[in-house]
Amino acid sequence: MTDADAAAVPRWKYRTLLFKKRWLTAGAVIILVGVAWVAREPIANEFIGDQLDSRGVPASYTIDRIGLRSEILSDIVIGDPKRPDLTAKKVEVLLGYGWRGPYVSEIRADGVRLYGRFVDGRLSFGSLDKFRDPTSTDPFALPDLSVVLRDARARVDTPWGNVGAALNGGGNLRRDFNGKLALVAPRIAAAGCSGDDISFYGTVLVRNVRPQLIGPLRGGSLRCADGSVSAASPQIALDLSLSEDLQSWKGKADASIARLVTDRSRPNEWVCARSSTGRPC
């Protein structure tokens, strides 16, 4: 409509035309939003599928619900179905919205099972490794993400022995995570020593990007120097703060041994040995 045409139209009719135009525009937006809402599950399914296919990661899952604030997936299997790298009963992804668009604000996972192994001196989780940048030389860092984990378990095969882990907890992985951690290893062998029935049951915290372990590390037996020195029921009370890259630690570890046996002496009863001070009892 030109200025001349607008001048020729009565003011009330001109306002009516603008009103109708705005309503038509608003109606078109509502229709588009409605179509997007109805098609949200196929769109989400295609997006997730594209992310997996582009990396060559085999996976299967069920979309239970797709909303504006959360997405729920169940029966998740990533990797070879006969030997998966990760499975989960249910995962809920909570979304937030900022100036740059939507982002993942929290992940709630139930019944996660993770399988990994050490390969060439590096921890690998099979097909999940394809989500990492293979050229990156950055050290390990905890993601700035809030999580809630229920019945999360992992198994890691290492050259020193197989380790199983169970974790329950929640919070931001860089600032305020609180959880309960259990570690078990039927047999560990390293640095000329071997231990049986190794376990840790305690608290794991993250404060200022530093993970903390608090609790007892126990073993059924410990043997060193080709078996010439053995310790029965060793126990170490840990209160450690690890660096962000997990390469160093500070804190204390108080050790106690029920019985120490060497090939040159008779069994000795030990009450404690404080590794943090080096002063035996």
ZAZA-296315 format. One record per residue (C-alpha): z, x, y negated; chain; residue in one letter; residue number from 1. Coordinates in Angstrom, 1 decimal, decimal comma, padded with zeros to 4 digits, always signed. Last residue first. Layout:
<node Z="Z" X="X" Y="Y" cadena="A" residuo="A" num="NUM"/>
...
// end
This chain:
<node Z="+066,5" X="+053,1" Y="+046,8" cadena="A" residuo="C" num="281"/>
<node Z="+063,3" X="+054,9" Y="+045,9" cadena="A" residuo="P" num="280"/>
<node Z="+062,5" X="+055,8" Y="+042,2" cadena="A" residuo="R" num="279"/>
<node Z="+058,7" X="+056,0" Y="+041,5" cadena="A" residuo="G" num="278"/>
<node Z="+059,2" X="+053,8" Y="+038,4" cadena="A" residuo="T" num="277"/>
<node Z="+056,6" X="+051,1" Y="+038,9" cadena="A" residuo="S" num="276"/>
<node Z="+056,3" X="+051,8" Y="+042,6" cadena="A" residuo="S" num="275"/>
<node Z="+059,9" X="+050,7" Y="+043,2" cadena="A" residuo="R" num="274"/>
<node Z="+060,8" X="+051,4" Y="+046,8" cadena="A" residuo="A" num="273"/>
<node Z="+063,0" X="+048,9" Y="+048,6" cadena="A" residuo="C" num="272"/>
<node Z="+065,4" X="+048,3" Y="+051,4" cadena="A" residuo="V" num="271"/>
<node Z="+064,0" X="+050,7" Y="+054,0" cadena="A" residuo="W" num="270"/>
<node Z="+065,3" X="+051,1" Y="+057,5" cadena="A" residuo="E" num="269"/>
<node Z="+064,1" X="+054,3" Y="+059,1" cadena="A" residuo="N" num="268"/>
<node Z="+062,6" X="+054,6" Y="+062,5" cadena="A" residuo="P" num="267"/>
<node Z="+063,1" X="+058,0" Y="+064,1" cadena="A" residuo="R" num="266"/>
<node Z="+061,2" X="+061,0" Y="+062,8" cadena="A" residuo="S" num="265"/>
<node Z="+058,2" X="+063,2" Y="+063,2" cadena="A" residuo="R" num="264"/>
<node Z="+055,6" X="+060,6" Y="+064,3" cadena="A" residuo="D" num="263"/>
<node Z="+056,4" X="+058,4" Y="+061,3" cadena="A" residuo="T" num="262"/>
<node Z="+058,0" X="+054,9" Y="+061,2" cadena="A" residuo="V" num="261"/>
<node Z="+058,9" X="+052,9" Y="+058,1" cadena="A" residuo="L" num="260"/>
<node Z="+060,7" X="+049,6" Y="+058,5" cadena="A" residuo="R" num="259"/>
<node Z="+061,3" X="+046,5" Y="+056,3" cadena="A" residuo="A" num="258"/>
<node Z="+059,3" X="+047,8" Y="+053,4" cadena="A" residuo="I" num="257"/>
<node Z="+059,8" X="+046,8" Y="+049,8" cadena="A" residuo="S" num="256"/>
<node Z="+057,6" X="+047,3" Y="+046,8" cadena="A" residuo="A" num="255"/>
<node Z="+058,0" X="+046,4" Y="+043,1" cadena="A" residuo="D" num="254"/>
<node Z="+054,7" X="+046,3" Y="+041,2" cadena="A" residuo="A" num="253"/>
<node Z="+054,7" X="+046,5" Y="+037,5" cadena="A" residuo="K" num="252"/>
<node Z="+052,3" X="+045,8" Y="+034,6" cadena="A" residuo="G" num="251"/>
<node Z="+049,0" X="+047,3" Y="+033,5" cadena="A" residuo="K" num="250"/>
<node Z="+045,5" X="+046,9" Y="+035,0" cadena="A" residuo="W" num="249"/>
<node Z="+042,1" X="+048,5" Y="+035,0" cadena="A" residuo="S" num="248"/>
<node Z="+038,5" X="+047,7" Y="+036,1" cadena="A" residuo="Q" num="247"/>
<node Z="+038,8" X="+043,9" Y="+036,1" cadena="A" residuo="L" num="246"/>
<node Z="+036,2" X="+043,7" Y="+033,3" cadena="A" residuo="D" num="245"/>
<node Z="+038,6" X="+041,7" Y="+031,2" cadena="A" residuo="E" num="244"/>
<node Z="+041,4" X="+044,1" Y="+031,9" cadena="A" residuo="S" num="243"/>
<node Z="+044,1" X="+043,0" Y="+034,4" cadena="A" residuo="L" num="242"/>
<node Z="+047,7" X="+042,0" Y="+033,7" cadena="A" residuo="S" num="241"/>
<node Z="+050,0" X="+042,5" Y="+036,6" cadena="A" residuo="L" num="240"/>
<node Z="+053,3" X="+041,2" Y="+037,8" cadena="A" residuo="D" num="239"/>
<node Z="+053,2" X="+041,9" Y="+041,5" cadena="A" residuo="L" num="238"/>
<node Z="+056,1" X="+041,8" Y="+044,0" cadena="A" residuo="A" num="237"/>
<node Z="+054,9" X="+044,1" Y="+046,8" cadena="A" residuo="I" num="236"/>
<node Z="+055,8" X="+043,4" Y="+050,4" cadena="A" residuo="Q" num="235"/>
<node Z="+055,4" X="+045,6" Y="+053,5" cadena="A" residuo="P" num="234"/>
<node Z="+056,3" X="+043,9" Y="+056,8" cadena="A" residuo="S" num="233"/>
<node Z="+056,4" X="+047,0" Y="+059,0" cadena="A" residuo="A" num="232"/>
<node Z="+055,2" X="+050,3" Y="+057,8" cadena="A" residuo="A" num="231"/>
<node Z="+053,2" X="+052,9" Y="+059,7" cadena="A" residuo="S" num="230"/>
<node Z="+052,7" X="+056,6" Y="+059,4" cadena="A" residuo="V" num="229"/>
<node Z="+050,9" X="+058,6" Y="+062,2" cadena="A" residuo="S" num="228"/>
<node Z="+048,3" X="+055,8" Y="+062,4" cadena="A" residuo="G" num="227"/>
<node Z="+045,4" X="+058,0" Y="+061,4" cadena="A" residuo="D" num="226"/>
<node Z="+047,2" X="+059,0" Y="+058,2" cadena="A" residuo="A" num="225"/>
<node Z="+048,0" X="+055,4" Y="+057,3" cadena="A" residuo="C" num="224"/>
<node Z="+049,2" X="+052,2" Y="+058,9" cadena="A" residuo="R" num="223"/>
<node Z="+050,4" X="+049,0" Y="+057,2" cadena="A" residuo="L" num="222"/>
<node Z="+051,8" X="+046,0" Y="+059,0" cadena="A" residuo="S" num="221"/>
<node Z="+052,2" X="+042,2" Y="+058,6" cadena="A" residuo="G" num="220"/>
<node Z="+051,3" X="+042,3" Y="+054,9" cadena="A" residuo="G" num="219"/>
<node Z="+052,6" X="+040,7" Y="+051,8" cadena="A" residuo="R" num="218"/>
<node Z="+051,5" X="+040,6" Y="+048,1" cadena="A" residuo="L" num="217"/>
<node Z="+054,2" X="+038,6" Y="+046,2" cadena="A" residuo="P" num="216"/>
<node Z="+053,6" X="+036,7" Y="+042,9" cadena="A" residuo="G" num="215"/>
<node Z="+052,3" X="+037,0" Y="+039,4" cadena="A" residuo="I" num="214"/>
<node Z="+048,6" X="+037,9" Y="+038,7" cadena="A" residuo="L" num="213"/>
<node Z="+047,3" X="+038,0" Y="+035,1" cadena="A" residuo="Q" num="212"/>
<node Z="+043,7" X="+037,7" Y="+033,9" cadena="A" residuo="P" num="211"/>
<node Z="+043,1" X="+039,2" Y="+030,4" cadena="A" residuo="R" num="210"/>
<node Z="+040,7" X="+037,3" Y="+028,2" cadena="A" residuo="V" num="209"/>
<node Z="+043,4" X="+036,6" Y="+025,6" cadena="A" residuo="N" num="208"/>
<node Z="+045,6" X="+035,0" Y="+028,3" cadena="A" residuo="R" num="207"/>
<node Z="+044,3" X="+034,1" Y="+031,7" cadena="A" residuo="V" num="206"/>
<node Z="+046,8" X="+033,1" Y="+034,4" cadena="A" residuo="L" num="205"/>
<node Z="+047,0" X="+033,4" Y="+038,2" cadena="A" residuo="V" num="204"/>
<node Z="+050,2" X="+032,3" Y="+039,9" cadena="A" residuo="T" num="203"/>
<node Z="+051,2" X="+033,2" Y="+043,4" cadena="A" residuo="G" num="202"/>
<node Z="+050,4" X="+033,5" Y="+047,1" cadena="A" residuo="Y" num="201"/>
<node Z="+049,0" X="+036,8" Y="+048,3" cadena="A" residuo="F" num="200"/>
<node Z="+048,2" X="+037,7" Y="+051,9" cadena="A" residuo="S" num="199"/>
<node Z="+047,4" X="+040,6" Y="+054,2" cadena="A" residuo="I" num="198"/>
<node Z="+047,7" X="+039,9" Y="+057,9" cadena="A" residuo="D" num="197"/>
<node Z="+046,9" X="+043,5" Y="+059,0" cadena="A" residuo="D" num="196"/>
<node Z="+046,7" X="+046,7" Y="+057,0" cadena="A" residuo="G" num="195"/>
<node Z="+044,6" X="+049,8" Y="+057,3" cadena="A" residuo="S" num="194"/>
<node Z="+044,9" X="+053,2" Y="+055,6" cadena="A" residuo="C" num="193"/>
<node Z="+042,6" X="+056,1" Y="+055,2" cadena="A" residuo="G" num="192"/>
<node Z="+041,3" X="+055,1" Y="+051,7" cadena="A" residuo="A" num="191"/>
<node Z="+040,4" X="+051,6" Y="+052,9" cadena="A" residuo="A" num="190"/>
<node Z="+040,9" X="+049,2" Y="+055,8" cadena="A" residuo="A" num="189"/>
<node Z="+041,8" X="+045,5" Y="+055,4" cadena="A" residuo="I" num="188"/>
<node Z="+042,5" X="+043,1" Y="+058,2" cadena="A" residuo="R" num="187"/>
<node Z="+043,2" X="+039,4" Y="+058,5" cadena="A" residuo="P" num="186"/>
<node Z="+042,7" X="+039,0" Y="+054,7" cadena="A" residuo="A" num="185"/>
<node Z="+044,3" X="+036,1" Y="+052,8" cadena="A" residuo="V" num="184"/>
<node Z="+044,4" X="+035,3" Y="+049,1" cadena="A" residuo="L" num="183"/>
<node Z="+046,1" X="+032,2" Y="+047,6" cadena="A" residuo="A" num="182"/>
<node Z="+045,9" X="+031,4" Y="+043,9" cadena="A" residuo="L" num="181"/>
<node Z="+047,7" X="+028,8" Y="+041,8" cadena="A" residuo="K" num="180"/>
<node Z="+046,3" X="+028,1" Y="+038,4" cadena="A" residuo="G" num="179"/>
<node Z="+046,7" X="+028,3" Y="+034,6" cadena="A" residuo="N" num="178"/>
<node Z="+043,7" X="+029,1" Y="+032,3" cadena="A" residuo="F" num="177"/>
<node Z="+044,6" X="+029,5" Y="+028,6" cadena="A" residuo="D" num="176"/>
<node Z="+042,2" X="+031,8" Y="+026,8" cadena="A" residuo="R" num="175"/>
<node Z="+039,1" X="+033,2" Y="+028,5" cadena="A" residuo="R" num="174"/>
<node Z="+038,7" X="+030,8" Y="+031,5" cadena="A" residuo="L" num="173"/>
<node Z="+039,7" X="+027,8" Y="+029,4" cadena="A" residuo="N" num="172"/>
<node Z="+042,1" X="+025,6" Y="+031,4" cadena="A" residuo="G" num="171"/>
<node Z="+042,6" X="+024,4" Y="+034,9" cadena="A" residuo="G" num="170"/>
<node Z="+044,1" X="+025,1" Y="+038,3" cadena="A" residuo="G" num="169"/>
<node Z="+043,6" X="+025,2" Y="+042,1" cadena="A" residuo="N" num="168"/>
<node Z="+042,4" X="+028,3" Y="+043,9" cadena="A" residuo="L" num="167"/>
<node Z="+041,9" X="+029,3" Y="+047,5" cadena="A" residuo="A" num="166"/>
<node Z="+040,7" X="+032,7" Y="+048,6" cadena="A" residuo="A" num="165"/>
<node Z="+039,5" X="+034,3" Y="+051,8" cadena="A" residuo="G" num="164"/>
<node Z="+038,8" X="+038,1" Y="+052,2" cadena="A" residuo="V" num="163"/>
<node Z="+036,8" X="+039,8" Y="+054,9" cadena="A" residuo="N" num="162"/>
<node Z="+037,4" X="+043,5" Y="+055,4" cadena="A" residuo="G" num="161"/>
<node Z="+036,8" X="+046,9" Y="+053,8" cadena="A" residuo="W" num="160"/>
<node Z="+033,0" X="+046,8" Y="+053,8" cadena="A" residuo="P" num="159"/>
<node Z="+033,3" X="+043,4" Y="+052,1" cadena="A" residuo="T" num="158"/>
<node Z="+032,7" X="+039,8" Y="+053,1" cadena="A" residuo="D" num="157"/>
<node Z="+033,9" X="+037,3" Y="+050,5" cadena="A" residuo="V" num="156"/>
<node Z="+035,0" X="+033,8" Y="+051,3" cadena="A" residuo="R" num="155"/>
<node Z="+035,8" X="+031,3" Y="+048,6" cadena="A" residuo="A" num="154"/>
<node Z="+037,8" X="+028,1" Y="+048,2" cadena="A" residuo="R" num="153"/>
<node Z="+038,2" X="+025,5" Y="+045,4" cadena="A" residuo="A" num="152"/>
<node Z="+040,5" X="+022,6" Y="+046,4" cadena="A" residuo="D" num="151"/>
<node Z="+040,6" X="+021,2" Y="+042,9" cadena="A" residuo="R" num="150"/>
<node Z="+039,3" X="+023,2" Y="+039,9" cadena="A" residuo="L" num="149"/>
<node Z="+039,4" X="+022,0" Y="+036,3" cadena="A" residuo="V" num="148"/>
<node Z="+037,3" X="+024,2" Y="+034,0" cadena="A" residuo="V" num="147"/>
<node Z="+037,0" X="+025,0" Y="+030,3" cadena="A" residuo="S" num="146"/>
<node Z="+034,3" X="+027,6" Y="+029,4" cadena="A" residuo="L" num="145"/>
<node Z="+034,1" X="+030,8" Y="+027,4" cadena="A" residuo="D" num="144"/>
<node Z="+032,8" X="+032,7" Y="+030,4" cadena="A" residuo="P" num="143"/>
<node Z="+034,8" X="+035,6" Y="+031,9" cadena="A" residuo="L" num="142"/>
<node Z="+033,2" X="+039,0" Y="+031,4" cadena="A" residuo="A" num="141"/>
<node Z="+031,7" X="+041,5" Y="+033,9" cadena="A" residuo="F" num="140"/>
<node Z="+030,2" X="+044,5" Y="+032,2" cadena="A" residuo="P" num="139"/>
<node Z="+026,8" X="+044,2" Y="+030,5" cadena="A" residuo="D" num="138"/>
<node Z="+024,0" X="+046,1" Y="+032,2" cadena="A" residuo="T" num="137"/>
<node Z="+021,6" X="+043,2" Y="+032,2" cadena="A" residuo="S" num="136"/>
<node Z="+018,3" X="+043,7" Y="+033,9" cadena="A" residuo="T" num="135"/>
<node Z="+018,9" X="+041,3" Y="+036,8" cadena="A" residuo="P" num="134"/>
<node Z="+019,9" X="+038,5" Y="+034,3" cadena="A" residuo="D" num="133"/>
<node Z="+022,0" X="+036,2" Y="+036,3" cadena="A" residuo="R" num="132"/>
<node Z="+021,0" X="+032,7" Y="+037,6" cadena="A" residuo="F" num="131"/>
<node Z="+019,1" X="+034,4" Y="+040,5" cadena="A" residuo="K" num="130"/>
<node Z="+022,5" X="+035,8" Y="+041,8" cadena="A" residuo="D" num="129"/>
<node Z="+023,3" X="+032,2" Y="+042,9" cadena="A" residuo="L" num="128"/>
<node Z="+020,7" X="+032,7" Y="+045,7" cadena="A" residuo="S" num="127"/>
<node Z="+023,1" X="+035,1" Y="+047,5" cadena="A" residuo="G" num="126"/>
<node Z="+026,6" X="+035,3" Y="+046,0" cadena="A" residuo="F" num="125"/>
<node Z="+026,6" X="+039,1" Y="+045,5" cadena="A" residuo="S" num="124"/>
<node Z="+029,3" X="+041,5" Y="+044,5" cadena="A" residuo="L" num="123"/>
<node Z="+028,0" X="+045,0" Y="+043,9" cadena="A" residuo="R" num="122"/>
<node Z="+028,5" X="+048,3" Y="+045,6" cadena="A" residuo="G" num="121"/>
<node Z="+025,2" X="+048,2" Y="+047,5" cadena="A" residuo="D" num="120"/>
<node Z="+025,9" X="+044,7" Y="+048,7" cadena="A" residuo="V" num="119"/>
<node Z="+029,4" X="+043,2" Y="+048,7" cadena="A" residuo="F" num="118"/>
<node Z="+029,6" X="+039,7" Y="+050,0" cadena="A" residuo="R" num="117"/>
<node Z="+029,8" X="+036,1" Y="+048,8" cadena="A" residuo="G" num="116"/>
<node Z="+030,4" X="+032,5" Y="+050,0" cadena="A" residuo="Y" num="115"/>
<node Z="+031,7" X="+029,7" Y="+047,7" cadena="A" residuo="L" num="114"/>
<node Z="+033,1" X="+026,4" Y="+048,8" cadena="A" residuo="R" num="113"/>
<node Z="+033,9" X="+023,9" Y="+046,1" cadena="A" residuo="V" num="112"/>
<node Z="+035,9" X="+020,8" Y="+047,1" cadena="A" residuo="G" num="111"/>
<node Z="+036,3" X="+019,3" Y="+043,6" cadena="A" residuo="D" num="110"/>
<node Z="+034,8" X="+020,6" Y="+040,4" cadena="A" residuo="A" num="109"/>
<node Z="+035,5" X="+019,6" Y="+036,8" cadena="A" residuo="R" num="108"/>
<node Z="+033,4" X="+021,4" Y="+034,3" cadena="A" residuo="I" num="107"/>
<node Z="+034,1" X="+021,3" Y="+030,6" cadena="A" residuo="E" num="106"/>
<node Z="+032,5" X="+021,4" Y="+027,2" cadena="A" residuo="S" num="105"/>
<node Z="+028,9" X="+021,9" Y="+028,3" cadena="A" residuo="V" num="104"/>
<node Z="+026,7" X="+021,7" Y="+025,1" cadena="A" residuo="Y" num="103"/>
<node Z="+024,8" X="+019,1" Y="+023,3" cadena="A" residuo="P" num="102"/>
<node Z="+022,9" X="+019,9" Y="+020,0" cadena="A" residuo="G" num="101"/>
<node Z="+023,0" X="+022,9" Y="+017,7" cadena="A" residuo="R" num="100"/>
<node Z="+025,2" X="+021,1" Y="+015,1" cadena="A" residuo="W" num="99"/>
<node Z="+027,6" X="+020,0" Y="+017,8" cadena="A" residuo="G" num="98"/>
<node Z="+027,9" X="+017,6" Y="+020,7" cadena="A" residuo="Y" num="97"/>
<node Z="+030,1" X="+017,9" Y="+023,8" cadena="A" residuo="G" num="96"/>
<node Z="+029,3" X="+017,3" Y="+027,4" cadena="A" residuo="L" num="95"/>
<node Z="+031,5" X="+017,0" Y="+030,4" cadena="A" residuo="L" num="94"/>
<node Z="+030,0" X="+018,1" Y="+033,8" cadena="A" residuo="V" num="93"/>
<node Z="+031,6" X="+016,4" Y="+036,8" cadena="A" residuo="E" num="92"/>
<node Z="+031,1" X="+018,2" Y="+040,2" cadena="A" residuo="V" num="91"/>
<node Z="+031,8" X="+016,6" Y="+043,5" cadena="A" residuo="K" num="90"/>
<node Z="+031,9" X="+017,6" Y="+047,2" cadena="A" residuo="K" num="89"/>
<node Z="+030,8" X="+021,1" Y="+046,5" cadena="A" residuo="A" num="88"/>
<node Z="+028,7" X="+023,7" Y="+048,4" cadena="A" residuo="T" num="87"/>
<node Z="+027,8" X="+027,2" Y="+047,6" cadena="A" residuo="L" num="86"/>
<node Z="+025,9" X="+030,1" Y="+049,2" cadena="A" residuo="D" num="85"/>
<node Z="+024,6" X="+027,9" Y="+052,0" cadena="A" residuo="P" num="84"/>
<node Z="+024,1" X="+029,1" Y="+055,6" cadena="A" residuo="R" num="83"/>
<node Z="+022,1" X="+026,4" Y="+057,5" cadena="A" residuo="K" num="82"/>
<node Z="+021,3" X="+024,6" Y="+054,2" cadena="A" residuo="P" num="81"/>
<node Z="+019,9" X="+027,9" Y="+052,8" cadena="A" residuo="D" num="80"/>
<node Z="+021,0" X="+028,1" Y="+049,2" cadena="A" residuo="G" num="79"/>
<node Z="+022,9" X="+025,6" Y="+047,1" cadena="A" residuo="I" num="78"/>
<node Z="+024,3" X="+022,4" Y="+048,6" cadena="A" residuo="V" num="77"/>
<node Z="+025,9" X="+019,7" Y="+046,3" cadena="A" residuo="I" num="76"/>
<node Z="+027,2" X="+016,6" Y="+048,0" cadena="A" residuo="D" num="75"/>
<node Z="+028,0" X="+015,1" Y="+044,6" cadena="A" residuo="S" num="74"/>
<node Z="+026,9" X="+015,2" Y="+041,0" cadena="A" residuo="L" num="73"/>
<node Z="+028,6" X="+013,5" Y="+038,0" cadena="A" residuo="I" num="72"/>
<node Z="+027,2" X="+013,8" Y="+034,4" cadena="A" residuo="E" num="71"/>
<node Z="+029,4" X="+013,2" Y="+031,4" cadena="A" residuo="S" num="70"/>
<node Z="+029,4" X="+012,3" Y="+027,7" cadena="A" residuo="R" num="69"/>
<node Z="+026,1" X="+010,4" Y="+027,2" cadena="A" residuo="L" num="68"/>
<node Z="+026,1" X="+009,2" Y="+030,8" cadena="A" residuo="G" num="67"/>
<node Z="+024,5" X="+010,1" Y="+034,1" cadena="A" residuo="I" num="66"/>
<node Z="+026,2" X="+009,0" Y="+037,3" cadena="A" residuo="R" num="65"/>
<node Z="+026,2" X="+009,7" Y="+041,0" cadena="A" residuo="D" num="64"/>
<node Z="+023,3" X="+012,1" Y="+041,1" cadena="A" residuo="I" num="63"/>
<node Z="+023,1" X="+013,4" Y="+044,7" cadena="A" residuo="T" num="62"/>
<node Z="+022,5" X="+017,1" Y="+045,5" cadena="A" residuo="Y" num="61"/>
<node Z="+020,2" X="+019,5" Y="+047,3" cadena="A" residuo="S" num="60"/>
<node Z="+019,4" X="+023,1" Y="+046,6" cadena="A" residuo="A" num="59"/>
<node Z="+016,9" X="+025,9" Y="+047,2" cadena="A" residuo="P" num="58"/>
<node Z="+016,8" X="+028,4" Y="+044,4" cadena="A" residuo="V" num="57"/>
<node Z="+013,4" X="+029,7" Y="+043,5" cadena="A" residuo="G" num="56"/>
<node Z="+014,4" X="+030,5" Y="+039,9" cadena="A" residuo="R" num="55"/>
<node Z="+011,9" X="+028,0" Y="+038,3" cadena="A" residuo="S" num="54"/>
<node Z="+012,6" X="+025,6" Y="+041,2" cadena="A" residuo="D" num="53"/>
<node Z="+016,3" X="+025,4" Y="+040,3" cadena="A" residuo="L" num="52"/>
<node Z="+015,9" X="+024,8" Y="+036,6" cadena="A" residuo="Q" num="51"/>
<node Z="+013,0" X="+022,5" Y="+037,2" cadena="A" residuo="D" num="50"/>
<node Z="+015,1" X="+020,4" Y="+039,6" cadena="A" residuo="G" num="49"/>
<node Z="+017,9" X="+020,1" Y="+037,1" cadena="A" residuo="I" num="48"/>
<node Z="+015,5" X="+018,9" Y="+034,5" cadena="A" residuo="F" num="47"/>
<node Z="+013,7" X="+016,5" Y="+036,9" cadena="A" residuo="E" num="46"/>
<node Z="+016,9" X="+015,0" Y="+038,0" cadena="A" residuo="N" num="45"/>
<node Z="+018,1" X="+014,6" Y="+034,5" cadena="A" residuo="A" num="44"/>
<node Z="+014,9" X="+012,9" Y="+033,5" cadena="A" residuo="I" num="43"/>
<node Z="+014,9" X="+010,7" Y="+036,6" cadena="A" residuo="P" num="42"/>
<node Z="+018,5" X="+009,7" Y="+035,8" cadena="A" residuo="E" num="41"/>
<node Z="+018,1" X="+009,2" Y="+032,1" cadena="A" residuo="R" num="40"/>
<node Z="+015,1" X="+006,8" Y="+032,5" cadena="A" residuo="A" num="39"/>
<node Z="+017,0" X="+003,7" Y="+031,6" cadena="A" residuo="V" num="38"/>
<node Z="+018,8" X="+005,5" Y="+028,8" cadena="A" residuo="W" num="37"/>
<node Z="+015,5" X="+007,1" Y="+027,5" cadena="A" residuo="A" num="36"/>
<node Z="+013,8" X="+003,7" Y="+027,6" cadena="A" residuo="V" num="35"/>
<node Z="+016,7" X="+002,2" Y="+025,6" cadena="A" residuo="G" num="34"/>
<node Z="+016,7" X="+005,0" Y="+023,1" cadena="A" residuo="V" num="33"/>
<node Z="+012,9" X="+004,5" Y="+022,6" cadena="A" residuo="L" num="32"/>
<node Z="+013,4" X="+000,7" Y="+022,2" cadena="A" residuo="I" num="31"/>
<node Z="+016,2" X="+001,2" Y="+019,7" cadena="A" residuo="I" num="30"/>
<node Z="+014,1" X="+003,7" Y="+017,7" cadena="A" residuo="V" num="29"/>
<node Z="+011,1" X="+001,2" Y="+017,7" cadena="A" residuo="A" num="28"/>
<node Z="+013,4" X="-001,6" Y="+016,6" cadena="A" residuo="G" num="27"/>
<node Z="+014,8" X="+000,6" Y="+013,7" cadena="A" residuo="A" num="26"/>
<node Z="+011,2" X="+001,2" Y="+012,6" cadena="A" residuo="T" num="25"/>
<node Z="+010,3" X="-002,4" Y="+012,8" cadena="A" residuo="L" num="24"/>
<node Z="+013,4" X="-003,4" Y="+011,0" cadena="A" residuo="W" num="23"/>
<node Z="+012,6" X="-000,9" Y="+008,2" cadena="A" residuo="R" num="22"/>
<node Z="+009,1" X="-002,3" Y="+007,9" cadena="A" residuo="K" num="21"/>
<node Z="+010,4" X="-005,9" Y="+007,8" cadena="A" residuo="K" num="20"/>
<node Z="+012,8" X="-005,0" Y="+005,0" cadena="A" residuo="F" num="19"/>
<node Z="+010,1" X="-003,2" Y="+003,1" cadena="A" residuo="L" num="18"/>
<node Z="+007,8" X="-006,2" Y="+003,4" cadena="A" residuo="L" num="17"/>
<node Z="+010,6" X="-008,6" Y="+002,3" cadena="A" residuo="T" num="16"/>
<node Z="+011,3" X="-006,4" Y="-000,7" cadena="A" residuo="R" num="15"/>
<node Z="+007,7" X="-006,6" Y="-001,7" cadena="A" residuo="Y" num="14"/>
<node Z="+007,7" X="-010,4" Y="-001,2" cadena="A" residuo="K" num="13"/>
<node Z="+010,8" X="-010,7" Y="-003,5" cadena="A" residuo="W" num="12"/>
<node Z="+009,2" X="-008,4" Y="-006,1" cadena="A" residuo="R" num="11"/>
<node Z="+005,9" X="-010,4" Y="-006,2" cadena="A" residuo="P" num="10"/>
<node Z="+002,9" X="-008,4" Y="-005,0" cadena="A" residuo="V" num="9"/>
<node Z="+000,3" X="-007,4" Y="-007,6" cadena="A" residuo="A" num="8"/>
<node Z="+002,4" X="-004,3" Y="-008,7" cadena="A" residuo="A" num="7"/>
<node Z="+002,6" X="-003,1" Y="-005,0" cadena="A" residuo="A" num="6"/>
<node Z="-001,2" X="-003,4" Y="-004,7" cadena="A" residuo="D" num="5"/>
<node Z="-001,6" X="-001,4" Y="-007,8" cadena="A" residuo="A" num="4"/>
<node Z="+000,9" X="+001,2" Y="-006,6" cadena="A" residuo="D" num="3"/>
<node Z="-001,1" X="+001,5" Y="-003,3" cadena="A" residuo="T" num="2"/>
<node Z="+000,0" X="+000,0" Y="+000,0" cadena="A" residuo="M" num="1"/>
// end
